Amino acid sequence: MIQNSFLDYIAIRLSIAALRLVAPASFIYLGCCAFFRPQWWNPVLGIIATAEALFYLLVYLPRRVWLQAPPASPPPPLTRAERELIFSRCLKTALDAARPNSSDEPIQPYLTGWFLDLPPNTHPKRDDAVDWILWALFSTSRENVNMDDPELIEELEHYLLGFEKMLGRPLEPGSAKNGQDRIKSIRVTLDPVRMLHRPLIWYLIVASVDTYTSFRLYWLGFKHYTPRAAQWKVTFPPRPLLALLSRSAPEGVAVPYWYRPHTSRTKMPLIFMHGIGIGLYPYIPFICNILSGDVDNGPQGADGDIGILLPELMPISMHMTPSSVPPRPVMLASLELILESLNILEEEEHNRQKRTARVNHDDRNGDAAMRQPLLSREVADGQRYVTNASLSSPRAWDRVVLAAHSYGTFVAGWIVRLCVDADLVDAASAPPSGTTSGLPLSQRIAHLILVDPIPILLSHPAVAHNFLYRDPSTVCPHKLGSVGNLHLELDSQQVQEADDDLPISVPPTAGSIKHDKKPSRACSCFSYSSPAAWQLYYFASRDADVARTLHRAFFWAEGGIWKEEVEAFVRGPDSGEVRRGRNMAVFLGGMDQIVPSEAIRQYLTGEEKWTERWIGLEEDAGADGNSDGQLNAMEDRLSVKKGGERRSGKLEVLFNPRLDHAVLFDDQKWTEPLVEVVRQYLKDI
């Protein structure tokens, strides 16, 4: 994210205007040369203008229609039990969020936030609530269901009563209106895909950055693998370097990925899922920091290299692709195939190194080795080639640390749900230790790190509204927050004055979360709107393939994770006296303009007052893990007995009140806490 100064505002608006003017200027230039001023024709300009005009007419306009198609791979419909469970959790989190804060004002009415252009002092009515419920829980609209079905009527009435109980008043009949028009609710997968044109020159920039990123990753020791199926392989702009150097991924894999071999004997490998943006480029400094060495154990080479897997989600990487992000079953199956293929690959390399070391040993010793007694010679051989060969486990990818950022955390949410469901299965059904068959993905995840998490509290309207529906001209640069009219005001005793180079300005007044009493459509606190909001609007949310992914492949009930599931994930599987808890770290930025970070922080910790690092669910956290002596209220219920093989996990919430979305990766001083946690988790085998 860029900063929020006036110069940044001028720069981002000029950049957007220049890119948006390329196509109109191309048409105007060609028209003038053809009909009015033939002498203006220039071969170079003519070729560029023709290419841009054809790209707009033959690529953008047809895709704009084609991408409006309904979801290609919707998840199975929810059962009534699943719908009622989700609805009850929505109501519970809504009631918690609506509790009065220090200013005796509710943060935001739950149902109201899901409606667009709602006039002041106007509330959704009964028909409006029904339309939203049909989308949120049934993934449909009233035009596609039989509204006279008695079972449907009875179930809808149950949900409406729940809303009325939460609001403390009955829902009025009919529908609310904004002037002559009926108000509209946010129905992400049913609403039109909103996109803006990008010129060919933009994709040339993307291709250049992608090529540079590929060079950097190759330099760091990564290898690239491309899916075999054209559905997951074809992208625009093309990737000529990878066309020459990339290898074929295993059959059935639906995502390209970068892979760095794992040779460490004391650490686990890492999987990192990136977010929406220009691919892996913003994360190169973070990856370099992970690979730079270990603070406690000296240079990384003394222990071996940390293996890293970087799946690439091309539809959210500013590339045009035939398909959106793979659906949940395909994505999870692909990750499982990739991890098992890496185990096989490294096992083959492990055996090859052993054979090579044995041959080299025999060649060096020659007849002298043959004169040794047979038994002592075999022992010496074994010691020598084991010492020389890589000593990392040949199945190192059976236990990994998963880290994810932004949209990548939504995919991580799929995995959390998978792990929680698998933990309920009797451990006796799991493959025995030492088996050569591949472990399921749920048994491979040791620990989890979420940065700017999307799936937690996804029932909150902030993520959908702020990313897909918000007008950037309404966002004040010094009142950035997770919801349009919310901002975080920091106690000056808790946070020092922001330095001039901080990415976000922080109001120095004391307080907590406050609701503007008179929100206005224009930014009333300053003379310009937020540059970061404009950057998010044009370069992320209005990208055609990003918009298609979020409008046609983003099913909140499928990827959202709740506090109960966080608890279960941290608790880990339990079978008799055996329990192996998982660690989970959540990184939040207090000025996040997408994620409702303050609401998530309170939701996970149960604490009204923020701390930079909160640790819970750890049986010994009070002794040395949590300097504030704070423990989660669920700690007594989730902690496990000491001794034997029973071990509890822990939940960490790291909150930086100065950071906007993704700013954590912009500067090493912000990234250091993340790198520290990643290194700790990699060593926590």
DRENLO-990393 format. One record per residue (C-alpha): residue in three letters; x negated, y negated, z negated. Coordinates in pm, whole numbers, plus 50000, padded with zeros to 5 digits. Layout:
<recs>
ALAXYZ;...
</recs>
This chain:
<recs>
MET500005000050000;ILE498904964750070;GLN498894937449807;ASN501684912249759;SER500074878749824;PHE501434853350070;LEU498564860650311;ASP499504897450301;TYR503084887650380;ILE501994867450682;ALA499714895750799;ILE502324923250770;ARG505084903050937;LEU502784893551226;SER501684929751265;ILE505254942251277;ALA506304914651518;ALA503364921851748;LEU504154958951767;ARG507854953151820;LEU507194927652097;VAL505064951352307;ALA507994968052483;PRO510004935952553;ALA506844918252671;SER506084947252905;PHE509534945453064;ILE509314907653098;TYR505864909353255;LEU506874936153506;GLY510074917353591;CYS508204884753647;CYS505594901753867;ALA508264919754068;PHE510714891154126;PHE509194857354044;ARG505404855854019;PRO503674883854213;GLN500384865254171;TRP500524872753797;TRP499914909653864;ASN496794923353703;PRO495934960253752;VAL494954966353390;LEU497884947353243;GLY500194962953498;ILE499204998453405;ILE499584991253034;ALA502944974053080;THR504225001953305;ALA503155028653058;GLU504825010152769;ALA508045004752965;LEU508225041153075;PHE507465052752722;TYR510355032252591;LEU512815043552860;LEU511815080152896;VAL510665089052546;TYR512025065952277;LEU515595061252403;PRO516245098652470;ARG514695108452137;ARG516765082151960;VAL519865100852075;TRP518425135652034;LEU517275129951677;GLN520845121851569;ALA521725158851598;PRO522935175251274;PRO520425194351059;ALA518965224051246;SER518275245250937;PRO520615235550651;PRO520295255550329;PRO522995280650235;PRO526085264350079;LEU526005261749702;THR528225284749502;ARG530765269149269;ALA528645278648969;GLU525645261149124;ARG527705230249206;GLU529055227948854;LEU525585232148704;ILE524165204448923;PHE527115181648848;SER526815186948473;ARG523105178148488;CYS523875147348697;LEU526365135448437;LYS523985142248151;THR521135122448309;ALA523565094748405;LEU524815091648048;ASP521255090747916;ALA520315063548167;ALA523375042948078;ARG522485040447709;PRO521975004147602;ASN518394992247600;SER516834963947404;SER518924938647597;ASP522144957647527;GLU522774961747899;PRO523044994648085;ILE520325001448340;GLN522735009548622;PRO526105026948652;TYR525425061248797;LEU528085063849064;THR527865027449175;GLY524235030649280;TRP525135055049557;PHE527285029349739;LEU526075002849985;ASP527074966050003;LEU529314968549701;PRO530774934049623;PRO530194919849273;ASN532524933249003;THR533764959949244;HIS533684996749158;PRO534085027749376;LYS537575042049375;ARG538905077349388;ASP538575083349763;ASP535055068949757;ALA534025092949482;VAL535525122349674;ASP533555113749987;TRP530325112249790;ILE531035144949607;LEU531775162849935;TRP528355152850062;ALA526355157249741;LEU527715191249639;PHE529285205649955;SER526985190550224;THR529995180750432;SER532635153750486;ARG536405153150456;GLU536695155850835;ASN535105190550824;VAL537025206050535;ASN540645214150462;MET541585187750208;ASP544825206850135;ASP542975237550009;PRO544185243149648;GLU540815256349532;LEU539015226249676;ILE541545202249522;GLU541165218749182;GLU537355217449195;LEU537285181249314;GLU539655171649034;HIS537225187248786;TYR534395165248915;LEU536555133948925;LEU537525139248562;GLY533855141648479;PHE533195108148646;GLU536115092048465;LYS534845105248133;MET531395090948207;LEU532765057048317;GLY535225055248027;ARG538115045948255;PRO540225062548525;LEU539235059348890;GLU541665037549080;PRO543435053849376;GLY542405045849730;SER539045032049839;ALA537174999949763;LYS536554974950038;ASN533974949050127;GLY536074923450308;GLN538054942550570;ASP535694972150580;ARG535675001850348;ILE532535005450140;LYS530175033350240;SER528325057450016;ILE524805069850074;ARG525135103550244;VAL521625109450368;THR522115140550583;LEU525365127650735;ASP524395091550803;PRO522775080951133;VAL519005084751161;ARG517645049351139;MET514505043051344;LEU512595015551519;HIS510515017251836;ARG506735021151822;PRO504665013052130;LEU502075035452290;ILE499315013752152;TRP500465022851800;TYR500095059851876;LEU496625052452015;ILE495755037751674;VAL497205068351502;ALA495165091351728;SER491985072051647;VAL492575074151272;ASP493455111051302;THR490235118051492;TYR488175099451233;THR489875119250956;SER489095151751137;PHE485405142351163;ARG485275134250792;LEU486915166950692;TYR484605187150917;TRP481665168950760;LEU482955179250416;GLY482945215750516;PHE486595220750612;LYS487845242650895;HIS491095236251079;TYR493775261451170;THR496675255551409;PRO499975274951419;ARG500445298051715;ALA504065288551794;ALA504515257752014;GLN507395246551792;TRP504895238851515;LYS501845232651733;VAL502775205051978;THR502365169051859;PHE502045134352008;PRO499635117552004;PRO497535147952096;ARG494575158951888;PRO491795165352142;LEU489055171951886;LEU491125198551714;ALA492115213252049;LEU488425221852088;LEU487485231351733;SER490645244051564;ARG491255281151509;SER494505300251532;ALA496445303851209;PRO497865337751110;GLU501025348651287;GLY504105333651125;VAL502435302650977;ALA504405271151061;VAL502035243650944;PRO498515234151052;TYR496035232650768;TRP492485224350667;TYR490575249650461;ARG487335247650266;PRO485935281150141;HIS485965287849769;THR482725300749615;SER482955287649258;ARG482765313648981;THR484275292048707;LYS486975271548878;MET490165278049070;PRO490815265349423;LEU493095235749492;ILE496085230849721;PHE496995194749800;MET500275184849968;HIS500155149750117;GLY502905124050143;ILE504385102350416;GLY501785081450595;ILE498995084150846;GLY498155120050762;LEU495285128650529;TYR493325096650593;PRO494365078550270;TYR493305108450062;ILE489725111950190;PRO488195092649894;PHE490185113949650;ILE488995146049817;CYS485405133649814;ASN485685126349441;ILE486925161549374;LEU483985175849567;SER481365151749434;GLY480505173049132;ASP481535181748780;VAL480755157448498;ASP480175184748240;ASN478505212048440;GLY476195192248665;PRO476145193949043;GLN478825214849198;GLY476335234949401;ALA474995251649084;ASP478315269349043;GLY479545271349399;ASP482035251149597;ILE485635244249507;GLY487965257549771;ILE490615233349896;LEU493645239650114;LEU495225209450286;PRO498475218050467;GLU499405191550724;LEU503015180150758;MET502825164251102;PRO506445151351121;ILE505685127850829;SER502205118750959;MET503305093751225;HIS503235120251498;MET506105129751727;THR506925166651694;PRO509545190151841;SER510755200451495;SER510975184951154;VAL509155197350845;PRO509715235150825;PRO512735244950613;ARG512175257950264;PRO512035295650339;VAL509655290350632;MET507405266750437;LEU507125289550135;ALA506505319950354;SER503825300650544;LEU501995290850226;GLU502085326750106;LEU500705339150439;ILE497975312850436;LEU496825321250083;GLU496745358450155;SER494825352750478;LEU492265331950287;ASN491845360350040;ILE491215384650325;LEU488865360450498;GLU486795354350187;GLU486795391050094;GLU485345399250436;GLU482735371950392;HIS481985384650042;ASN481385419950172;ARG479315406850462;GLN477055387650226;LYS476595418650012;ARG475625439450314;THR473255412550440;ALA471625408750099;ARG471185446450074;VAL469555448450416;ASN467265419150344;HIS466255434650016;ASP465385467650183;ASP463365450050453;ARG461375429850201;ASN460485458549975;GLY459745484650241;ASP457745514150119;ALA457205498949775;ALA460905500849709;MET461005536949831;ARG458395547049573;GLN460655536449286;PRO462755563049114;LEU466115566849287;LEU468265555448995;SER466185524748911;ARG466045515249281;GLU469855515849306;VAL470195494748992;ALA467665469349120;ASP469365468149458;GLY472715461849297;GLN471395434149079;ARG469565417549367;TYR472355416449624;VAL474945407249367;THR472725378349259;ASN472105366349612;ALA475615370649743;SER478495348449654;LEU479785358149313;SER483195341849349;SER486165364649324;PRO487035379149664;ARG490685371549580;ALA490165336449444;TRP493345323849610;ASP495515345649386;ARG495415317849127;VAL495415281649240;VAL496115246349120;LEU498775227849321;ALA498605189949352;ALA501035169149555;HIS501845132949633;SER505125115949724;TYR506945137149986;GLY504515165349913;THR505995166949562;PHE509355175549721;VAL507725206649873;ALA506135212749532;GLY509675210949392;TRP510595240449611;ILE507665259449460;VAL508635249949104;ARG512135263349163;LEU510605294849312;CYS508345299549007;VAL511175293848760;ASP513415318848937;ALA510595344348956;ASP509765339948587;LEU513225352848503;VAL512455385948671;ASP511065413648454;ALA507265412548462;ALA507285449948520;SER508355443648876;ALA505195423648947;PRO502325440649131;PRO499815456848892;SER496535439648824;GLY493925446649086;THR496375455849358;THR495335449049715;SER498785438249823;GLY499455401149838;LEU500865383949534;PRO504035363549581;LEU503535326049587;SER505275321949251;GLN502555342049076;ARG499695322549234;ILE500475288049091;ALA498415282748776;HIS498985245448718;LEU500765216548887;ILE499995179548938;LEU502635155749076;VAL501765120149181;ASP504625095549246;PRO507065124649215;ILE510115125349439;PRO511995156249309;ILE512285147148940;LEU515555129148868;LEU516445130449237;SER520095125849144;HIS519145089549077;PRO520015068549385;ALA516695049549379;VAL514655071749614;ALA517285073849888;HIS518265037249862;ASN514785022449837;PHE513245042750116;LEU516035045450371;TYR518655018550310;ARG517034988450144;ASP516604955550327;PRO512954945350267;SER513864908650275;THR515674913649942;VAL512584926149756;CYS510754900449549;PRO506964906149540;HIS506794901049164;LYS509854921149072;LEU508934953949231;GLY510594982949063;SER512275015949123;VAL515735001049177;GLY516474969249363;ASN517464947949064;LEU515144963948807;HIS511674953148714;LEU509224963048447;GLU508134936048208;LEU505054945148007;ASP504144936547653;SER501074914647671;GLN499654933047370;GLN499884966147557;VAL498484955247890;GLN495844929147955;GLU496324902648215;ALA496014917048564;ASP492794909948747;ASP492874890349068;ASP492154921949266;LEU495034941949124;PRO497404954349392;ILE500524943649205;SER501184912948997;VAL502564920648651;PRO504904896948468;PRO503184889148137;THR506364884847933;ALA507294909547663;GLY510134933647690;SER511244966247839;ILE513544973048131;LYS515944945048210;HIS518774941048454;ASP519024908348646;LYS522284892148552;LYS522654874848886;PRO521034896049156;SER520904878249488;ARG520414891049837;ALA517444868349898;CYS514314868549687;SER515004840149446;CYS511844843049239;PHE509424833849518;SER509294819149866;TYR508624852050047;SER509654888450022;SER507404917349929;PRO504734926150192;ALA504594961550049;ALA508324965350107;TRP507924954450470;GLN505024978650513;LEU507155006950375;TYR510114996750590;TYR508464995850931;PHE505485018950905;ALA507165046650704;SER510935047450670;ARG511715035751025;ASP509255059351195;ALA511415081951414;ASP510105115351289;VAL509895104450927;ALA513495092350947;ARG514555125051114;THR512855144950838;LEU514535125650558;HIS517955123750722;ARG518115159150862;ALA515745180750654;PHE515865165550305;PHE518445183650091;TRP518315169549741;ALA520095198649573;GLU517495222149721;GLY514325203849619;GLY515275183949312;ILE513965196748980;TRP515475190148640;LYS514035187048293;GLU515175222248210;GLU513225235548507;VAL510155215548408;GLU510365231748064;ALA510735266448214;PHE507855260848456;VAL505525249348178;ARG506635277947955;GLY505645303048223;PRO506645339648255;ASP507175359147934;SER507085396547892;GLY506755409347537;GLU503465397447391;VAL502155384147722;ARG502745348147820;ARG500665325648038;GLY501915290148024;ARG501265264748298;ASN500015229148271;MET501875201648452;ALA500785165548492;VAL503025137848626;PHE501485104748742;LEU503795074548753;GLY503335038248853;GLY505365012648661;MET505804990348968;ASP506785018749201;GLN509195004749459;ILE510505039149562;VAL510535062549265;PRO512465053148946;SER509275057348746;GLU510485042648418;ALA513635063948425;ILE511545094948501;ARG509115086548222;GLN511915083747967;TYR513635114448109;LEU510545136348065;THR509205122247740;GLY512325111147558;GLU510395080247447;GLU511625044647499;LYS508195028947456;TRP505615037847718;THR502085050347660;GLU499375054547919;ARG499055091747850;TRP501735112347682;ILE501235149547612;GLY503895173747505;LEU504635210847489;GLU501085217847375;GLU500825236447047;ASP497665218246935;ALA498335184647100;GLY498785167146769;ALA495265176546663;ASP493255163346952;GLY495295163047271;ASN497485133347195;SER495905103347035;ASP499305088146956;GLY500465119246774;GLN503565120846993;LEU505055154147089;ASN508005162447305;ALA511165170447113;MET511295204247287;GLU507845213947160;ASP509115235846878;ARG511325254647119;LEU508745258647394;SER505505264447206;VAL504365300347171;LYS502485320646917;LYS498735318446899;GLY496555348646939;GLY496635377747178;GLU497505368747535;ARG500215343647452;ARG499415308047550;SER501635277947599;GLY501295252347873;LYS501535214947838;LEU503285186248005;GLU501335154048060;VAL502915121448174;LEU500365095048279;PHE501905060848325;ASN500085031148478;PRO502355000648455;ARG500404981348720;LEU500715004949014;ASP503075005849308;HIS503805037149508;ALA500625053649648;VAL498375025849514;LEU496685051549291;PHE494745064349597;ASP493655029649710;ASP490875023649459;GLN488565046849270;LYS489315029948938;TRP492955040548974;THR492075075249104;GLU489695084448820;PRO492395096848577;LEU493835118948852;VAL490415133148938;GLU489795139848570;VAL493045159248533;VAL492445178848853;ARG488975189148734;GLN490345199648395;TYR493055220848552;LEU490665236848799;LYS488535248748506;ASP491535260648300;ILE491505295948441;
</recs>
